[in-house]
């Protein structure tokens, strides 16, 4: 990557805290990597004659803001603007003006949000969301904050805080001594009072224990008064980062009592110094420590349990040492080399891909069906966020033809002949050779004229080999999305792919699968043909599913499945399960929406089992009818022998329905057994009947798991999340050389 000029806007080194520490570390690492950094502190350096104003509340804020706004003119020289952000008034006074200045000067801007108060901030300050939507990217350091932002409709990236472990002296504490350390600002959110109370209780059993408290803040005097009658407590005030090394080296156990937090740098520093950590699980801390693995978690506002956790470490020094060793190993993801590379990818992305222009290649122009739904929802998300989307569908026309797709998007169609047809081998090869130059020429001209930057093929087939050649000829990126039976058969061992498909996959910059388990299947089958793969869960549009919610009702309980009549869908297993229920005296009707090649066989099975009066074959249904059925049914069943994902399950869960499904591939990434649905083994009609019976007999179980299912979808499987994951994937491949 060429050298970049980054405007870094953050708290300056005179403001001691996590933001300034991270900004200074990022500044050093970027400079070491050969880039230019203009560090613009949010607390501007005042002329000496005006520094006395710092002691006057409100006046100092006004004067500082004037000088800060003036310093933002440095943005004009930068390639990209990187703004550290806190919450509330701090957001209004520092990040917001920087974002407006960057937009005015035409510079891409990244908001780097750190505050653990994000939930309240985003919920109660509407101006904040308007400013955030102006940013080219929003980056947070933790999955915790990503979840908070997602609940407010934002799509963001996660890049962890960085720490240079070489700036601390790692050592194993042998013997482990009761020398405790707290490094947090002395403000209400960090509840250092609880740490002091835990220490006071500890002193009764461990008289020689000591506690060093590093930090300053609004509660300092109150905490000092609290500690006056307790021996062994030392307040050292706020320290420069360079002075922390010795403090960590002198201590043996790190304590943190925060009740609002994100991803504390001080805990990372404790990891680097080899201190076992005891902390509340606030923000991302639970994920950082993984209780019993990299640290010990205690409940918030519970000094007694924190005291017990300290005694536990002192009594089990080997356990304490293992916690510290694991935490040290986990620091790799926070290493400057790793974190800086992620930041450089973001910088490159916002510089090169401010607006995506995507060609979605789909074999069919359909309104319904799993592949069509995924591609349509993806197109809606991308266009809603300012990107350009065009569809391509194969057709019988020899000249490229423009049209409007059934989803209402602009599209084109053209006959793409596969290089080889097994039914007509000679004729197909000759036809391909004769039409290839003209067909390829039309595709190349279309991609150039429309400035397509990413070609995303869904459900790849041999006829799409043309796009592999376009990838070599044009400055585009090729992303292939696999969906299931386009790559593997559920009941067949891995077989060698055709030469055309091998060429297509080798040309791909990225292969996307709808689940991690299915991605592993694809990697085993395609081997080195996949250069890079990623799993992106499919998403559903909840608003689309709720259109019919209020007017859908059914007096008659019934079981529903929405599926095709293919062998791998296991409809025969469900029919046999319904016969088991009938024989037990648990009569419940079944409705099946769908059709397929095995319909006649299924009809014969229904007749043979004398289920004609209780199983309704509805055939293929329009989207609106399927949504009504989902809301009307008592419970939903998916009896598949194989599922790369399980979109039907997700949509039923989004409607708040209790779901029974099989333990196969992608379904295992959707349903947590007995938490938001019930899972059974495939090809097990008795087990399937038992699960259906459990739901039919227990309305409370249906209600509880149905509510949990809806929450699961809202947290993990929305179109917005899928769309942003795809957009990020497109940006990343565009950023690669």
C-alpha positions, 0 to 999 in steps of 0.5 A: 500500500502507498503511504497514506496521510491520516488525520488522527483526531483524539484526546491528546497525551495530556488527557490521561485515559484509554482514548489517549493511550490508544491514539498514541499507540496507533500514531506510533504504529502508523508512523513506524509503518511508513505513513504520515499522521497529523495528530489533532488533539481535541483539547487544543494547545492554548497560547501561554497567555490564555492557559489560565482559562483552563481553570474556569469552567464553561469558559475553558470549554468555549475557548478550547472549542474555538481553537479546536475548530481552527485546528481542523483545517489540517484535515485538508492535507489528509487522505483519510480522517480517523476520529476517536469518539466518546459519548454525550457532550464529548461527541457533540464537541469533538467528533461531530465537528470533525465529521462535518469538516471532513464532509465539507472538505470531501475527505472520507471519515471513520468514526472510532467509537469507544464508549461503554455508554453507547446504548444510552447515548444512541437511544437518547441523543438523536443528533448522534445517529444523524452524525454517525450516518455521515461517516464512511465507516464506523469502527468499534473495538468489541463485539459487545459494541457491535451488538449495541450498534446493530440494535440501532440499525448500524453496520460497523466493523470491529477492530480491537484495541492494540497493545504493545506487549513489549512495553511491559515486563511479563513475569510469572508471579511465584510465589503469588503475593496479595499485592493488588492493583486497580488502574481505572479513572476514579469516576462513578462508572468504574466503582473503585469503591467496590474494589476498596470494600473487597480489599477491606474484607480481604484484610481480615484474612490476609493482613499483609495485603496491599492495594495500589490505586492508579487514576484520578477523577470526580470521586477521588476525595470520596474514595480517599476518605473511604480508605483512610481507616484501611491500612495498605491502600496507596493512591498514586494519582494519574500516571503517564503511560511510561510510568505504568510499567513499574506499577504493573511490575510491582503488583500480583493481582489486577482488580476491576469493578466497573459497571459501564465499560467496553474493552479496557486497555488497563486489562490488556496491560495487566495481561501483558504484565502477567497479572491474573485479572479479576473483573466484573463482566461489563461490556466486552470484558466477559469475552476478554476473560472467558471466566476460568480461561483468561481471568476470573469474573465476579458479579457487579457491585459485589465486593464479597465475591471479589474478595472470595475470588482473590482468596481463591487465586492466593490458595490456588497459585497454579490456577492463577498462573494458568489464567495469566498464561492464557491471557498473555497468549490471547494478546496476539489479536491485540498486537500492533502488527495485526491491528494496524493491518486491519486499520490499513484495510479500512483506510484503503476501503474508504478511499477506494470504495466509497460507493460500490457498484455491484453486478449480482449474477443469479441463474433465475429471475424469480420472486420466491426461492432461497437464492432469489430471496437472498440476492433480492434482500442483498440488493435492497440493502446495498441500494438503500445504503447508496450503492449501485446494483444491477442484476444479470440473468442467463437467457436465450437471447444472443444480444445483451438485453436490458430489463427490470427484474421481478424484484424491481431492480435494473437487470440485463440478460444474455445467453451464456453457453456452458463449454460442455454439455454431456447430453450433446458433447460435440454440438455444445463444444462447437456452439461455445467456440463459435459464440464465445468471442461475441458473448465475452465481448458484450460482457466486457463492454457492459462491465466497462461502460457501467463501471462495475467493480464487484461481480457477485455470482450466486449459485455458480454454474459452468456457464458463468466461466465467462466472468472468470475471464472478465476477472483477468481482463478487467479491474473487477473483483469476483465473489462467488456465493454458494448456496448448497446443491450448487456445490455438493450433494447431501448423499454423495462423496466429494467428486471432482468438479468440472474444469469450467467450475474449477477455472471459475473458483480459482479466479474468485477473490472470495467464496461466500457460504451461508454457514461455517459448516457448509463452508468447511464442506466446500473447502474439503471438496474444492481444495485449493480452488478456494483462495479465500472463504468466509461464512455470511449468514443469510438474513431476513427482512422482518418488516416484510414478514410482519406485514400480515401479522395482525390479520393472520389468525387460524382457529385450527392448530396445524403443523407447517413446513415450507420446502421442496419435494426433493429427497434431501428435504426429508418430507417423507420423514415428516409424513411418517412422523405424522403417522406416528402421532396419529397412531398415538392418538395425537391428531394434528393436521400438516400443511406442506407449501412447496412442490418438486420432483418427488411429489407423486412419491409423497402423495403415494406415501400419504395414501399408504399411511392413510393420512389423506385427510390430515396432510394438505399439499398446497403446492408452490405458494406466492410470497404473501401466502407463505407469510400468512401460513407462517403466522397462522401455523401452530409450529414449524418443522424442517425435516431436512437431511441436509441444509447449507443454512435453513432460510425457512427456519429463520423466517418461521423463527422471525414470526415467533414460531416454535420450530422443530428441525434436524441437526444438519449443517447450517441449521446448527448455527441457527437453533440452540437446542431447547433454547430457541427451538428443538433439534432431532436427528435426521431420518428419525420419524419417532424423534421428530414425532416426539418433538412435535408432540412436546410442542403440541402438548405444552403451549407455554413451551411453544410460547417461550421458545417462539419468543426466544426464536424471534429474539435470536433472529433479530440479533443474528439473522436480519437482512441489515446484518447480512447486507453489511457483512456482504458490503464489508466483504466487497470492500475488503476484496476491493482493497486487496491488490 
